[in-house]
Amino acid sequence: MSDQTDDALQHVRETFATAAEEAEQLSESAKQDVEDAIDDLEARIEDLRNSN
């Protein structure tokens, strides 16, 4: 399950990165919000892994 989670998270990262690159109107603050959300998701996943 860990590999599936890692793969899914990588897919999310790549999808957001692609969207950010293609959307020229996307502001820097919006990009930062996306990066912060991904970082938060990674931290939550790590917490879940450590709690088991």
PDB file of N, CA, C and O in Angstrom:
ATOM      1  N   MET A   1       0.831  -1.199   0.000  1.00  0.00           N
ATOM      2  CA  MET A   1       0.000   0.000   0.000  1.00  0.00           C
ATOM      3  C   MET A   1       0.869   1.253   0.000  1.00  0.00           C
ATOM      4  O   MET A   1       0.482   2.288  -0.542  1.00  0.00           O
ATOM      5  N   SER A   2       2.017   1.151   0.598  1.00  0.00           N
ATOM      6  CA  SER A   2       2.919   2.286   0.638  1.00  0.00           C
ATOM      7  C   SER A   2       3.328   2.720  -0.764  1.00  0.00           C
ATOM      8  O   SER A   2       3.356   3.913  -1.065  1.00  0.00           O
ATOM      9  N   ASP A   3       3.646   1.753  -1.621  1.00  0.00           N
ATOM     10  CA  ASP A   3       4.023   2.083  -2.994  1.00  0.00           C
ATOM     11  C   ASP A   3       2.868   2.727  -3.739  1.00  0.00           C
ATOM     12  O   ASP A   3       3.072   3.661  -4.514  1.00  0.00           O
ATOM     13  N   GLN A   4       1.660   2.238  -3.509  1.00  0.00           N
ATOM     14  CA  GLN A   4       0.486   2.826  -4.165  1.00  0.00           C
ATOM     15  C   GLN A   4       0.285   4.262  -3.702  1.00  0.00           C
ATOM     16  O   GLN A   4      -0.039   5.141  -4.500  1.00  0.00           O
ATOM     17  N   THR A   5       0.480   4.493  -2.410  1.00  0.00           N
ATOM     18  CA  THR A   5       0.342   5.846  -1.870  1.00  0.00           C
ATOM     19  C   THR A   5       1.400   6.761  -2.471  1.00  0.00           C
ATOM     20  O   THR A   5       1.104   7.886  -2.874  1.00  0.00           O
ATOM     21  N   ASP A   6       2.636   6.270  -2.528  1.00  0.00           N
ATOM     22  CA  ASP A   6       3.714   7.065  -3.116  1.00  0.00           C
ATOM     23  C   ASP A   6       3.429   7.373  -4.579  1.00  0.00           C
ATOM     24  O   ASP A   6       3.636   8.498  -5.033  1.00  0.00           O
ATOM     25  N   ASP A   7       2.953   6.371  -5.318  1.00  0.00           N
ATOM     26  CA  ASP A   7       2.621   6.568  -6.731  1.00  0.00           C
ATOM     27  C   ASP A   7       1.503   7.587  -6.892  1.00  0.00           C
ATOM     28  O   ASP A   7       1.562   8.449  -7.770  1.00  0.00           O
ATOM     29  N   ALA A   8       0.492   7.489  -6.051  1.00  0.00           N
ATOM     30  CA  ALA A   8      -0.636   8.422  -6.129  1.00  0.00           C
ATOM     31  C   ALA A   8      -0.181   9.840  -5.808  1.00  0.00           C
ATOM     32  O   ALA A   8      -0.573  10.793  -6.480  1.00  0.00           O
ATOM     33  N   LEU A   9       0.642   9.971  -4.788  1.00  0.00           N
ATOM     34  CA  LEU A   9       1.142  11.295  -4.413  1.00  0.00           C
ATOM     35  C   LEU A   9       2.008  11.879  -5.528  1.00  0.00           C
ATOM     36  O   LEU A   9       1.919  13.070  -5.826  1.00  0.00           O
ATOM     37  N   GLN A  10       2.835  11.054  -6.135  1.00  0.00           N
ATOM     38  CA  GLN A  10       3.663  11.517  -7.251  1.00  0.00           C
ATOM     39  C   GLN A  10       2.787  11.968  -8.414  1.00  0.00           C
ATOM     40  O   GLN A  10       3.075  12.972  -9.065  1.00  0.00           O
ATOM     41  N   HIS A  11       1.723  11.226  -8.669  1.00  0.00           N
ATOM     42  CA  HIS A  11       0.795  11.593  -9.742  1.00  0.00           C
ATOM     43  C   HIS A  11       0.151  12.949  -9.441  1.00  0.00           C
ATOM     44  O   HIS A  11       0.015  13.789 -10.331  1.00  0.00           O
ATOM     45  N   VAL A  12      -0.242  13.156  -8.187  1.00  0.00           N
ATOM     46  CA  VAL A  12      -0.833  14.443  -7.793  1.00  0.00           C
ATOM     47  C   VAL A  12       0.178  15.566  -8.008  1.00  0.00           C
ATOM     48  O   VAL A  12      -0.159  16.613  -8.561  1.00  0.00           O
ATOM     49  N   ARG A  13       1.407  15.348  -7.576  1.00  0.00           N
ATOM     50  CA  ARG A  13       2.459  16.356  -7.756  1.00  0.00           C
ATOM     51  C   ARG A  13       2.634  16.706  -9.235  1.00  0.00           C
ATOM     52  O   ARG A  13       2.675  17.878  -9.606  1.00  0.00           O
ATOM     53  N   GLU A  14       2.734  15.670 -10.069  1.00  0.00           N
ATOM     54  CA  GLU A  14       2.950  15.893 -11.500  1.00  0.00           C
ATOM     55  C   GLU A  14       1.766  16.613 -12.131  1.00  0.00           C
ATOM     56  O   GLU A  14       1.943  17.488 -12.979  1.00  0.00           O
ATOM     57  N   THR A  15       0.565  16.244 -11.717  1.00  0.00           N
ATOM     58  CA  THR A  15      -0.633  16.876 -12.266  1.00  0.00           C
ATOM     59  C   THR A  15      -0.676  18.357 -11.907  1.00  0.00           C
ATOM     60  O   THR A  15      -0.937  19.203 -12.762  1.00  0.00           O
ATOM     61  N   PHE A  16      -0.418  18.664 -10.628  1.00  0.00           N
ATOM     62  CA  PHE A  16      -0.414  20.062 -10.216  1.00  0.00           C
ATOM     63  C   PHE A  16       0.715  20.836 -10.895  1.00  0.00           C
ATOM     64  O   PHE A  16       0.521  21.987 -11.288  1.00  0.00           O
ATOM     65  N   ALA A  17       1.873  20.233 -11.035  1.00  0.00           N
ATOM     66  CA  ALA A  17       2.996  20.906 -11.680  1.00  0.00           C
ATOM     67  C   ALA A  17       2.665  21.226 -13.133  1.00  0.00           C
ATOM     68  O   ALA A  17       2.951  22.321 -13.619  1.00  0.00           O
ATOM     69  N   THR A  18       2.067  20.275 -13.811  1.00  0.00           N
ATOM     70  CA  THR A  18       1.677  20.487 -15.206  1.00  0.00           C
ATOM     71  C   THR A  18       0.643  21.594 -15.311  1.00  0.00           C
ATOM     72  O   THR A  18       0.742  22.468 -16.173  1.00  0.00           O
ATOM     73  N   ALA A  19      -0.341  21.556 -14.438  1.00  0.00           N
ATOM     74  CA  ALA A  19      -1.383  22.588 -14.459  1.00  0.00           C
ATOM     75  C   ALA A  19      -0.780  23.963 -14.190  1.00  0.00           C
ATOM     76  O   ALA A  19      -1.149  24.945 -14.835  1.00  0.00           O
ATOM     77  N   ALA A  20       0.137  24.030 -13.247  1.00  0.00           N
ATOM     78  CA  ALA A  20       0.762  25.311 -12.917  1.00  0.00           C
ATOM     79  C   ALA A  20       1.584  25.843 -14.086  1.00  0.00           C
ATOM     80  O   ALA A  20       1.578  27.042 -14.364  1.00  0.00           O
ATOM     81  N   GLU A  21       2.286  24.949 -14.763  1.00  0.00           N
ATOM     82  CA  GLU A  21       3.097  25.375 -15.906  1.00  0.00           C
ATOM     83  C   GLU A  21       2.223  25.851 -17.063  1.00  0.00           C
ATOM     84  O   GLU A  21       2.554  26.827 -17.736  1.00  0.00           O
ATOM     85  N   GLU A  22       1.123  25.168 -17.290  1.00  0.00           N
ATOM     86  CA  GLU A  22       0.269  25.492 -18.433  1.00  0.00           C
ATOM     87  C   GLU A  22      -0.618  26.705 -18.187  1.00  0.00           C
ATOM     88  O   GLU A  22      -1.029  27.376 -19.134  1.00  0.00           O
ATOM     89  N   ALA A  23      -0.908  26.983 -16.955  1.00  0.00           N
ATOM     90  CA  ALA A  23      -1.811  28.093 -16.641  1.00  0.00           C
ATOM     91  C   ALA A  23      -0.988  29.337 -16.332  1.00  0.00           C
ATOM     92  O   ALA A  23      -0.630  29.580 -15.179  1.00  0.00           O
ATOM     93  N   GLU A  24      -0.694  30.108 -17.344  1.00  0.00           N
ATOM     94  CA  GLU A  24       0.154  31.285 -17.161  1.00  0.00           C
ATOM     95  C   GLU A  24      -0.476  32.297 -16.220  1.00  0.00           C
ATOM     96  O   GLU A  24       0.233  33.074 -15.580  1.00  0.00           O
ATOM     97  N   GLN A  25      -1.795  32.298 -16.130  1.00  0.00           N
ATOM     98  CA  GLN A  25      -2.470  33.254 -15.270  1.00  0.00           C
ATOM     99  C   GLN A  25      -2.443  32.841 -13.796  1.00  0.00           C
ATOM    100  O   GLN A  25      -2.855  33.602 -12.920  1.00  0.00           O
ATOM    101  N   LEU A  26      -1.955  31.637 -13.539  1.00  0.00           N
ATOM    102  CA  LEU A  26      -1.898  31.162 -12.157  1.00  0.00           C
ATOM    103  C   LEU A  26      -0.845  31.976 -11.404  1.00  0.00           C
ATOM    104  O   LEU A  26       0.330  31.978 -11.770  1.00  0.00           O
ATOM    105  N   SER A  27      -1.265  32.642 -10.388  1.00  0.00           N
ATOM    106  CA  SER A  27      -0.363  33.525  -9.655  1.00  0.00           C
ATOM    107  C   SER A  27       0.612  32.736  -8.789  1.00  0.00           C
ATOM    108  O   SER A  27       0.398  31.560  -8.493  1.00  0.00           O
ATOM    109  N   GLU A  28       1.671  33.403  -8.395  1.00  0.00           N
ATOM    110  CA  GLU A  28       2.661  32.776  -7.519  1.00  0.00           C
ATOM    111  C   GLU A  28       2.031  32.341  -6.201  1.00  0.00           C
ATOM    112  O   GLU A  28       2.390  31.295  -5.660  1.00  0.00           O
ATOM    113  N   SER A  29       1.100  33.127  -5.682  1.00  0.00           N
ATOM    114  CA  SER A  29       0.474  32.749  -4.414  1.00  0.00           C
ATOM    115  C   SER A  29      -0.360  31.487  -4.577  1.00  0.00           C
ATOM    116  O   SER A  29      -0.417  30.664  -3.663  1.00  0.00           O
ATOM    117  N   ALA A  30      -1.003  31.325  -5.718  1.00  0.00           N
ATOM    118  CA  ALA A  30      -1.778  30.110  -5.960  1.00  0.00           C
ATOM    119  C   ALA A  30      -0.849  28.908  -6.076  1.00  0.00           C
ATOM    120  O   ALA A  30      -1.155  27.833  -5.559  1.00  0.00           O
ATOM    121  N   LYS A  31       0.284  29.085  -6.753  1.00  0.00           N
ATOM    122  CA  LYS A  31       1.263  28.003  -6.838  1.00  0.00           C
ATOM    123  C   LYS A  31       1.749  27.622  -5.445  1.00  0.00           C
ATOM    124  O   LYS A  31       1.892  26.441  -5.131  1.00  0.00           O
ATOM    125  N   GLN A  32       2.001  28.623  -4.616  1.00  0.00           N
ATOM    126  CA  GLN A  32       2.464  28.359  -3.256  1.00  0.00           C
ATOM    127  C   GLN A  32       1.393  27.632  -2.457  1.00  0.00           C
ATOM    128  O   GLN A  32       1.705  26.733  -1.677  1.00  0.00           O
ATOM    129  N   ASP A  33       0.135  28.011  -2.644  1.00  0.00           N
ATOM    130  CA  ASP A  33      -0.964  27.319  -1.962  1.00  0.00           C
ATOM    131  C   ASP A  33      -1.001  25.845  -2.346  1.00  0.00           C
ATOM    132  O   ASP A  33      -1.213  24.982  -1.494  1.00  0.00           O
ATOM    133  N   VAL A  34      -0.796  25.559  -3.624  1.00  0.00           N
ATOM    134  CA  VAL A  34      -0.785  24.167  -4.086  1.00  0.00           C
ATOM    135  C   VAL A  34       0.387  23.421  -3.455  1.00  0.00           C
ATOM    136  O   VAL A  34       0.223  22.306  -2.961  1.00  0.00           O
ATOM    137  N   GLU A  35       1.565  24.032  -3.471  1.00  0.00           N
ATOM    138  CA  GLU A  35       2.733  23.393  -2.875  1.00  0.00           C
ATOM    139  C   GLU A  35       2.527  23.153  -1.384  1.00  0.00           C
ATOM    140  O   GLU A  35       2.903  22.101  -0.868  1.00  0.00           O
ATOM    141  N   ASP A  36       1.935  24.117  -0.692  1.00  0.00           N
ATOM    142  CA  ASP A  36       1.660  23.959   0.735  1.00  0.00           C
ATOM    143  C   ASP A  36       0.681  22.820   0.983  1.00  0.00           C
ATOM    144  O   ASP A  36       0.848  22.047   1.927  1.00  0.00           O
ATOM    145  N   ALA A  37      -0.338  22.716   0.140  1.00  0.00           N
ATOM    146  CA  ALA A  37      -1.321  21.641   0.289  1.00  0.00           C
ATOM    147  C   ALA A  37      -0.668  20.281   0.074  1.00  0.00           C
ATOM    148  O   ALA A  37      -0.967  19.328   0.794  1.00  0.00           O
ATOM    149  N   ILE A  38       0.214  20.187  -0.902  1.00  0.00           N
ATOM    150  CA  ILE A  38       0.912  18.924  -1.145  1.00  0.00           C
ATOM    151  C   ILE A  38       1.830  18.594   0.023  1.00  0.00           C
ATOM    152  O   ILE A  38       1.892  17.443   0.453  1.00  0.00           O
ATOM    153  N   ASP A  39       2.539  19.582   0.538  1.00  0.00           N
ATOM    154  CA  ASP A  39       3.404  19.358   1.696  1.00  0.00           C
ATOM    155  C   ASP A  39       2.592  18.878   2.892  1.00  0.00           C
ATOM    156  O   ASP A  39       3.019  17.979   3.616  1.00  0.00           O
ATOM    157  N   ASP A  40       1.422  19.477   3.099  1.00  0.00           N
ATOM    158  CA  ASP A  40       0.543  19.068   4.191  1.00  0.00           C
ATOM    159  C   ASP A  40       0.087  17.625   3.998  1.00  0.00           C
ATOM    160  O   ASP A  40       0.063  16.844   4.949  1.00  0.00           O
ATOM    161  N   LEU A  41      -0.272  17.280   2.774  1.00  0.00           N
ATOM    162  CA  LEU A  41      -0.694  15.917   2.475  1.00  0.00           C
ATOM    163  C   LEU A  41       0.435  14.930   2.748  1.00  0.00           C
ATOM    164  O   LEU A  41       0.210  13.868   3.329  1.00  0.00           O
ATOM    165  N   GLU A  42       1.645  15.279   2.330  1.00  0.00           N
ATOM    166  CA  GLU A  42       2.791  14.405   2.584  1.00  0.00           C
ATOM    167  C   GLU A  42       3.013  14.219   4.082  1.00  0.00           C
ATOM    168  O   GLU A  42       3.292  13.107   4.532  1.00  0.00           O
ATOM    169  N   ALA A  43       2.893  15.281   4.849  1.00  0.00           N
ATOM    170  CA  ALA A  43       3.082  15.199   6.298  1.00  0.00           C
ATOM    171  C   ALA A  43       2.019  14.318   6.938  1.00  0.00           C
ATOM    172  O   ALA A  43       2.323  13.533   7.836  1.00  0.00           O
ATOM    173  N   ARG A  44       0.791  14.439   6.492  1.00  0.00           N
ATOM    174  CA  ARG A  44      -0.284  13.607   7.032  1.00  0.00           C
ATOM    175  C   ARG A  44      -0.061  12.139   6.710  1.00  0.00           C
ATOM    176  O   ARG A  44      -0.286  11.270   7.552  1.00  0.00           O
ATOM    177  N   ILE A  45       0.384  11.865   5.486  1.00  0.00           N
ATOM    178  CA  ILE A  45       0.671  10.483   5.103  1.00  0.00           C
ATOM    179  C   ILE A  45       1.792   9.925   5.970  1.00  0.00           C
ATOM    180  O   ILE A  45       1.712   8.788   6.434  1.00  0.00           O
ATOM    181  N   GLU A  46       2.828  10.715   6.188  1.00  0.00           N
ATOM    182  CA  GLU A  46       3.944  10.273   7.023  1.00  0.00           C
ATOM    183  C   GLU A  46       3.479  10.014   8.455  1.00  0.00           C
ATOM    184  O   GLU A  46       3.900   9.036   9.072  1.00  0.00           O
ATOM    185  N   ASP A  47       2.621  10.876   8.985  1.00  0.00           N
ATOM    186  CA  ASP A  47       2.071  10.666  10.325  1.00  0.00           C
ATOM    187  C   ASP A  47       1.291   9.362  10.397  1.00  0.00           C
ATOM    188  O   ASP A  47       1.408   8.614  11.367  1.00  0.00           O
ATOM    189  N   LEU A  48       0.499   9.092   9.372  1.00  0.00           N
ATOM    190  CA  LEU A  48      -0.266   7.847   9.338  1.00  0.00           C
ATOM    191  C   LEU A  48       0.658   6.639   9.277  1.00  0.00           C
ATOM    192  O   LEU A  48       0.419   5.632   9.944  1.00  0.00           O
ATOM    193  N   ARG A  49       1.694   6.738   8.492  1.00  0.00           N
ATOM    194  CA  ARG A  49       2.658   5.627   8.400  1.00  0.00           C
ATOM    195  C   ARG A  49       3.321   5.383   9.745  1.00  0.00           C
ATOM    196  O   ARG A  49       3.514   4.235  10.146  1.00  0.00           O
ATOM    197  N   ASN A  50       3.669   6.449  10.437  1.00  0.00           N
ATOM    198  CA  ASN A  50       4.363   6.322  11.714  1.00  0.00           C
ATOM    199  C   ASN A  50       3.453   5.849  12.836  1.00  0.00           C
ATOM    200  O   ASN A  50       3.935   5.325  13.841  1.00  0.00           O
ATOM    201  N   SER A  51       2.153   6.023  12.682  1.00  0.00           N
ATOM    202  CA  SER A  51       1.227   5.627  13.746  1.00  0.00           C
ATOM    203  C   SER A  51       0.905   4.141  13.699  1.00  0.00           C
ATOM    204  O   SER A  51       0.318   3.606  14.640  1.00  0.00           O
ATOM    205  N   ASN A  52       1.278   3.474  12.627  1.00  0.00           N
ATOM    206  CA  ASN A  52       0.985   2.038  12.497  1.00  0.00           C
ATOM    207  C   ASN A  52       2.121   1.182  12.937  1.00  0.00           C
ATOM    208  O   ASN A  52       2.024  -0.045  12.886  1.00  0.00           O
TER     209      ASN A  52
END
